[in-house]
Amino acid sequence: MVKALSHQLMVVRHGKVVEQGSAEAVFASPQHPYTQQLLEAAFMAPASAEN
């Protein structure tokens, strides 16, 4: 959703900018490990609940 709404992104960790750039570039090729972790977490399928 962020990618569809934003042209530019800034990733902040512990109050410091760790990555910034166009939404397209950040999503296509994240450079900082924190950005990579965020994207991996965002695109993980939710665990199915077993009863």
PDB file of N, CA, C and O in Angstrom:
ATOM      1  N   MET A   1       0.815  -1.179   0.000  1.00  0.00           N
ATOM      2  CA  MET A   1       0.000   0.000   0.000  1.00  0.00           C
ATOM      3  C   MET A   1       0.868   1.256   0.000  1.00  0.00           C
ATOM      4  O   MET A   1       0.566   2.220  -0.704  1.00  0.00           O
ATOM      5  N   VAL A   2       1.929   1.248   0.775  1.00  0.00           N
ATOM      6  CA  VAL A   2       2.817   2.416   0.815  1.00  0.00           C
ATOM      7  C   VAL A   2       3.366   2.700  -0.573  1.00  0.00           C
ATOM      8  O   VAL A   2       3.433   3.852  -1.002  1.00  0.00           O
ATOM      9  N   LYS A   3       3.754   1.652  -1.262  1.00  0.00           N
ATOM     10  CA  LYS A   3       4.318   1.819  -2.606  1.00  0.00           C
ATOM     11  C   LYS A   3       3.316   2.495  -3.541  1.00  0.00           C
ATOM     12  O   LYS A   3       3.701   3.316  -4.375  1.00  0.00           O
ATOM     13  N   ALA A   4       2.060   2.161  -3.408  1.00  0.00           N
ATOM     14  CA  ALA A   4       1.034   2.738  -4.278  1.00  0.00           C
ATOM     15  C   ALA A   4       0.718   4.189  -3.920  1.00  0.00           C
ATOM     16  O   ALA A   4       0.253   4.947  -4.771  1.00  0.00           O
ATOM     17  N   LEU A   5       0.964   4.577  -2.677  1.00  0.00           N
ATOM     18  CA  LEU A   5       0.607   5.917  -2.221  1.00  0.00           C
ATOM     19  C   LEU A   5       1.766   6.897  -2.208  1.00  0.00           C
ATOM     20  O   LEU A   5       1.548   8.106  -2.127  1.00  0.00           O
ATOM     21  N   SER A   6       2.989   6.402  -2.286  1.00  0.00           N
ATOM     22  CA  SER A   6       4.156   7.273  -2.128  1.00  0.00           C
ATOM     23  C   SER A   6       5.083   7.196  -3.331  1.00  0.00           C
ATOM     24  O   SER A   6       5.221   6.153  -3.970  1.00  0.00           O
ATOM     25  N   HIS A   7       5.705   8.314  -3.618  1.00  0.00           N
ATOM     26  CA  HIS A   7       6.733   8.342  -4.658  1.00  0.00           C
ATOM     27  C   HIS A   7       8.119   8.217  -4.037  1.00  0.00           C
ATOM     28  O   HIS A   7       9.024   7.625  -4.626  1.00  0.00           O
ATOM     29  N   GLN A   8       8.274   8.775  -2.848  1.00  0.00           N
ATOM     30  CA  GLN A   8       9.548   8.743  -2.140  1.00  0.00           C
ATOM     31  C   GLN A   8       9.343   8.086  -0.779  1.00  0.00           C
ATOM     32  O   GLN A   8       8.319   8.290  -0.128  1.00  0.00           O
ATOM     33  N   LEU A   9      10.328   7.296  -0.357  1.00  0.00           N
ATOM     34  CA  LEU A   9      10.275   6.632   0.946  1.00  0.00           C
ATOM     35  C   LEU A   9      11.497   6.994   1.765  1.00  0.00           C
ATOM     36  O   LEU A   9      12.571   7.267   1.230  1.00  0.00           O
ATOM     37  N   MET A  10      11.308   6.989   3.074  1.00  0.00           N
ATOM     38  CA  MET A  10      12.408   7.162   4.007  1.00  0.00           C
ATOM     39  C   MET A  10      12.214   6.108   5.092  1.00  0.00           C
ATOM     40  O   MET A  10      11.162   6.055   5.729  1.00  0.00           O
ATOM     41  N   VAL A  11      13.217   5.279   5.300  1.00  0.00           N
ATOM     42  CA  VAL A  11      13.156   4.246   6.327  1.00  0.00           C
ATOM     43  C   VAL A  11      13.952   4.753   7.520  1.00  0.00           C
ATOM     44  O   VAL A  11      15.124   5.110   7.397  1.00  0.00           O
ATOM     45  N   VAL A  12      13.292   4.778   8.688  1.00  0.00           N
ATOM     46  CA  VAL A  12      13.909   5.315   9.899  1.00  0.00           C
ATOM     47  C   VAL A  12      14.003   4.205  10.934  1.00  0.00           C
ATOM     48  O   VAL A  12      13.038   3.481  11.175  1.00  0.00           O
ATOM     49  N   ARG A  13      15.173   4.081  11.540  1.00  0.00           N
ATOM     50  CA  ARG A  13      15.380   3.104  12.611  1.00  0.00           C
ATOM     51  C   ARG A  13      16.099   3.796  13.750  1.00  0.00           C
ATOM     52  O   ARG A  13      17.145   4.414  13.551  1.00  0.00           O
ATOM     53  N   HIS A  14      15.546   3.695  14.928  1.00  0.00           N
ATOM     54  CA  HIS A  14      16.128   4.324  16.122  1.00  0.00           C
ATOM     55  C   HIS A  14      16.366   5.813  15.904  1.00  0.00           C
ATOM     56  O   HIS A  14      17.369   6.358  16.364  1.00  0.00           O
ATOM     57  N   GLY A  15      15.450   6.467  15.206  1.00  0.00           N
ATOM     58  CA  GLY A  15      15.531   7.901  14.997  1.00  0.00           C
ATOM     59  C   GLY A  15      16.497   8.354  13.923  1.00  0.00           C
ATOM     60  O   GLY A  15      16.711   9.555  13.759  1.00  0.00           O
ATOM     61  N   LYS A  16      17.087   7.422  13.187  1.00  0.00           N
ATOM     62  CA  LYS A  16      18.034   7.773  12.126  1.00  0.00           C
ATOM     63  C   LYS A  16      17.551   7.226  10.789  1.00  0.00           C
ATOM     64  O   LYS A  16      17.024   6.117  10.707  1.00  0.00           O
ATOM     65  N   VAL A  17      17.739   8.018   9.758  1.00  0.00           N
ATOM     66  CA  VAL A  17      17.380   7.578   8.408  1.00  0.00           C
ATOM     67  C   VAL A  17      18.413   6.550   7.956  1.00  0.00           C
ATOM     68  O   VAL A  17      19.608   6.843   7.900  1.00  0.00           O
ATOM     69  N   VAL A  18      17.945   5.345   7.633  1.00  0.00           N
ATOM     70  CA  VAL A  18      18.862   4.299   7.184  1.00  0.00           C
ATOM     71  C   VAL A  18      18.787   4.076   5.678  1.00  0.00           C
ATOM     72  O   VAL A  18      19.694   3.500   5.077  1.00  0.00           O
ATOM     73  N   GLU A  19      17.687   4.544   5.073  1.00  0.00           N
ATOM     74  CA  GLU A  19      17.560   4.403   3.619  1.00  0.00           C
ATOM     75  C   GLU A  19      16.490   5.363   3.123  1.00  0.00           C
ATOM     76  O   GLU A  19      15.480   5.588   3.790  1.00  0.00           O
ATOM     77  N   GLN A  20      16.722   5.915   1.962  1.00  0.00           N
ATOM     78  CA  GLN A  20      15.707   6.755   1.330  1.00  0.00           C
ATOM     79  C   GLN A  20      15.870   6.687  -0.169  1.00  0.00           C
ATOM     80  O   GLN A  20      16.959   6.438  -0.686  1.00  0.00           O
ATOM     81  N   GLY A  21      14.778   6.913  -0.852  1.00  0.00           N
ATOM     82  CA  GLY A  21      14.807   6.886  -2.308  1.00  0.00           C
ATOM     83  C   GLY A  21      13.411   6.755  -2.856  1.00  0.00           C
ATOM     84  O   GLY A  21      12.425   6.851  -2.125  1.00  0.00           O
ATOM     85  N   SER A  22      13.338   6.537  -4.145  1.00  0.00           N
ATOM     86  CA  SER A  22      12.022   6.356  -4.753  1.00  0.00           C
ATOM     87  C   SER A  22      11.411   5.059  -4.227  1.00  0.00           C
ATOM     88  O   SER A  22      12.122   4.101  -3.924  1.00  0.00           O
ATOM     89  N   ALA A  23      10.100   5.045  -4.126  1.00  0.00           N
ATOM     90  CA  ALA A  23       9.416   3.843  -3.656  1.00  0.00           C
ATOM     91  C   ALA A  23       9.772   2.655  -4.538  1.00  0.00           C
ATOM     92  O   ALA A  23       9.998   1.547  -4.053  1.00  0.00           O
ATOM     93  N   GLU A  24       9.819   2.905  -5.834  1.00  0.00           N
ATOM     94  CA  GLU A  24      10.144   1.833  -6.782  1.00  0.00           C
ATOM     95  C   GLU A  24      11.524   1.241  -6.497  1.00  0.00           C
ATOM     96  O   GLU A  24      11.682   0.020  -6.478  1.00  0.00           O
ATOM     97  N   ALA A  25      12.516   2.092  -6.277  1.00  0.00           N
ATOM     98  CA  ALA A  25      13.884   1.626  -6.039  1.00  0.00           C
ATOM     99  C   ALA A  25      14.013   0.904  -4.705  1.00  0.00           C
ATOM    100  O   ALA A  25      14.668  -0.135  -4.621  1.00  0.00           O
ATOM    101  N   VAL A  26      13.394   1.445  -3.665  1.00  0.00           N
ATOM    102  CA  VAL A  26      13.502   0.831  -2.337  1.00  0.00           C
ATOM    103  C   VAL A  26      12.837  -0.538  -2.332  1.00  0.00           C
ATOM    104  O   VAL A  26      13.381  -1.487  -1.767  1.00  0.00           O
ATOM    105  N   PHE A  27      11.669  -0.650  -2.953  1.00  0.00           N
ATOM    106  CA  PHE A  27      10.988  -1.943  -2.987  1.00  0.00           C
ATOM    107  C   PHE A  27      11.711  -2.937  -3.895  1.00  0.00           C
ATOM    108  O   PHE A  27      11.749  -4.129  -3.593  1.00  0.00           O
ATOM    109  N   ALA A  28      12.276  -2.469  -4.986  1.00  0.00           N
ATOM    110  CA  ALA A  28      12.939  -3.360  -5.939  1.00  0.00           C
ATOM    111  C   ALA A  28      14.287  -3.851  -5.439  1.00  0.00           C
ATOM    112  O   ALA A  28      14.673  -4.991  -5.693  1.00  0.00           O
ATOM    113  N   SER A  29      15.003  -2.987  -4.726  1.00  0.00           N
ATOM    114  CA  SER A  29      16.357  -3.348  -4.310  1.00  0.00           C
ATOM    115  C   SER A  29      16.734  -2.654  -3.005  1.00  0.00           C
ATOM    116  O   SER A  29      17.539  -1.723  -3.007  1.00  0.00           O
ATOM    117  N   PRO A  30      16.154  -3.106  -1.886  1.00  0.00           N
ATOM    118  CA  PRO A  30      16.481  -2.484  -0.607  1.00  0.00           C
ATOM    119  C   PRO A  30      17.955  -2.694  -0.269  1.00  0.00           C
ATOM    120  O   PRO A  30      18.476  -3.803  -0.388  1.00  0.00           O
ATOM    121  N   GLN A  31      18.614  -1.628   0.149  1.00  0.00           N
ATOM    122  CA  GLN A  31      20.049  -1.691   0.401  1.00  0.00           C
ATOM    123  C   GLN A  31      20.395  -1.960   1.864  1.00  0.00           C
ATOM    124  O   GLN A  31      21.381  -2.640   2.148  1.00  0.00           O
ATOM    125  N   HIS A  32      19.611  -1.446   2.778  1.00  0.00           N
ATOM    126  CA  HIS A  32      19.925  -1.581   4.202  1.00  0.00           C
ATOM    127  C   HIS A  32      19.291  -2.857   4.755  1.00  0.00           C
ATOM    128  O   HIS A  32      18.162  -3.187   4.392  1.00  0.00           O
ATOM    129  N   PRO A  33      19.996  -3.575   5.624  1.00  0.00           N
ATOM    130  CA  PRO A  33      19.440  -4.810   6.191  1.00  0.00           C
ATOM    131  C   PRO A  33      18.093  -4.606   6.896  1.00  0.00           C
ATOM    132  O   PRO A  33      17.226  -5.477   6.833  1.00  0.00           O
ATOM    133  N   TYR A  34      17.915  -3.473   7.557  1.00  0.00           N
ATOM    134  CA  TYR A  34      16.644  -3.207   8.238  1.00  0.00           C
ATOM    135  C   TYR A  34      15.502  -3.083   7.229  1.00  0.00           C
ATOM    136  O   TYR A  34      14.413  -3.610   7.455  1.00  0.00           O
ATOM    137  N   THR A  35      15.746  -2.399   6.139  1.00  0.00           N
ATOM    138  CA  THR A  35      14.734  -2.275   5.088  1.00  0.00           C
ATOM    139  C   THR A  35      14.405  -3.651   4.522  1.00  0.00           C
ATOM    140  O   THR A  35      13.239  -3.961   4.277  1.00  0.00           O
ATOM    141  N   GLN A  36      15.410  -4.462   4.319  1.00  0.00           N
ATOM    142  CA  GLN A  36      15.200  -5.816   3.814  1.00  0.00           C
ATOM    143  C   GLN A  36      14.331  -6.617   4.780  1.00  0.00           C
ATOM    144  O   GLN A  36      13.427  -7.334   4.353  1.00  0.00           O
ATOM    145  N   GLN A  37      14.601  -6.498   6.080  1.00  0.00           N
ATOM    146  CA  GLN A  37      13.810  -7.208   7.087  1.00  0.00           C
ATOM    147  C   GLN A  37      12.359  -6.734   7.089  1.00  0.00           C
ATOM    148  O   GLN A  37      11.437  -7.543   7.192  1.00  0.00           O
ATOM    149  N   LEU A  38      12.159  -5.424   6.976  1.00  0.00           N
ATOM    150  CA  LEU A  38      10.795  -4.891   6.944  1.00  0.00           C
ATOM    151  C   LEU A  38      10.016  -5.440   5.754  1.00  0.00           C
ATOM    152  O   LEU A  38       8.861  -5.844   5.890  1.00  0.00           O
ATOM    153  N   LEU A  39      10.651  -5.450   4.597  1.00  0.00           N
ATOM    154  CA  LEU A  39       9.963  -5.939   3.402  1.00  0.00           C
ATOM    155  C   LEU A  39       9.688  -7.436   3.490  1.00  0.00           C
ATOM    156  O   LEU A  39       8.623  -7.892   3.075  1.00  0.00           O
ATOM    157  N   GLU A  40      10.625  -8.199   4.020  1.00  0.00           N
ATOM    158  CA  GLU A  40      10.398  -9.637   4.191  1.00  0.00           C
ATOM    159  C   GLU A  40       9.224  -9.879   5.133  1.00  0.00           C
ATOM    160  O   GLU A  40       8.385 -10.740   4.869  1.00  0.00           O
ATOM    161  N   ALA A  41       9.159  -9.130   6.220  1.00  0.00           N
ATOM    162  CA  ALA A  41       8.072  -9.297   7.189  1.00  0.00           C
ATOM    163  C   ALA A  41       6.731  -8.891   6.582  1.00  0.00           C
ATOM    164  O   ALA A  41       5.710  -9.527   6.843  1.00  0.00           O
ATOM    165  N   ALA A  42       6.735  -7.844   5.783  1.00  0.00           N
ATOM    166  CA  ALA A  42       5.489  -7.352   5.190  1.00  0.00           C
ATOM    167  C   ALA A  42       4.911  -8.328   4.179  1.00  0.00           C
ATOM    168  O   ALA A  42       3.694  -8.396   4.007  1.00  0.00           O
ATOM    169  N   PHE A  43       5.763  -9.077   3.515  1.00  0.00           N
ATOM    170  CA  PHE A  43       5.292  -9.966   2.458  1.00  0.00           C
ATOM    171  C   PHE A  43       5.178 -11.421   2.894  1.00  0.00           C
ATOM    172  O   PHE A  43       4.878 -12.289   2.074  1.00  0.00           O
ATOM    173  N   MET A  44       5.412 -11.699   4.173  1.00  0.00           N
ATOM    174  CA  MET A  44       5.260 -13.066   4.670  1.00  0.00           C
ATOM    175  C   MET A  44       3.776 -13.399   4.766  1.00  0.00           C
ATOM    176  O   MET A  44       2.965 -12.576   5.192  1.00  0.00           O
ATOM    177  N   ALA A  45       3.443 -14.602   4.368  1.00  0.00           N
ATOM    178  CA  ALA A  45       2.055 -15.047   4.494  1.00  0.00           C
ATOM    179  C   ALA A  45       1.752 -15.276   5.965  1.00  0.00           C
ATOM    180  O   ALA A  45       2.592 -15.814   6.685  1.00  0.00           O
ATOM    181  N   PRO A  46       0.578 -14.883   6.425  1.00  0.00           N
ATOM    182  CA  PRO A  46       0.231 -15.118   7.831  1.00  0.00           C
ATOM    183  C   PRO A  46       0.139 -16.614   8.110  1.00  0.00           C
ATOM    184  O   PRO A  46      -0.307 -17.397   7.270  1.00  0.00           O
ATOM    185  N   ALA A  47       0.566 -16.982   9.292  1.00  0.00           N
ATOM    186  CA  ALA A  47       0.493 -18.389   9.682  1.00  0.00           C
ATOM    187  C   ALA A  47      -0.969 -18.792   9.795  1.00  0.00           C
ATOM    188  O   ALA A  47      -1.792 -18.042  10.320  1.00  0.00           O
ATOM    189  N   SER A  48      -1.281 -19.967   9.306  1.00  0.00           N
ATOM    190  CA  SER A  48      -2.666 -20.427   9.401  1.00  0.00           C
ATOM    191  C   SER A  48      -2.928 -20.925  10.813  1.00  0.00           C
ATOM    192  O   SER A  48      -2.080 -21.577  11.422  1.00  0.00           O
ATOM    193  N   ALA A  49      -4.083 -20.618  11.313  1.00  0.00           N
ATOM    194  CA  ALA A  49      -4.468 -21.052  12.654  1.00  0.00           C
ATOM    195  C   ALA A  49      -5.060 -22.449  12.557  1.00  0.00           C
ATOM    196  O   ALA A  49      -5.982 -22.705  11.784  1.00  0.00           O
ATOM    197  N   GLU A  50      -4.515 -23.327  13.348  1.00  0.00           N
ATOM    198  CA  GLU A  50      -5.037 -24.692  13.378  1.00  0.00           C
ATOM    199  C   GLU A  50      -5.785 -24.896  14.682  1.00  0.00           C
ATOM    200  O   GLU A  50      -5.257 -24.595  15.752  1.00  0.00           O
ATOM    201  N   ASN A  51      -6.997 -25.399  14.605  1.00  0.00           N
ATOM    202  CA  ASN A  51      -7.802 -25.633  15.812  1.00  0.00           C
ATOM    203  C   ASN A  51      -7.803 -27.085  16.157  1.00  0.00           C
ATOM    204  O   ASN A  51      -8.425 -27.485  17.141  1.00  0.00           O
TER     205      ASN A  51
END
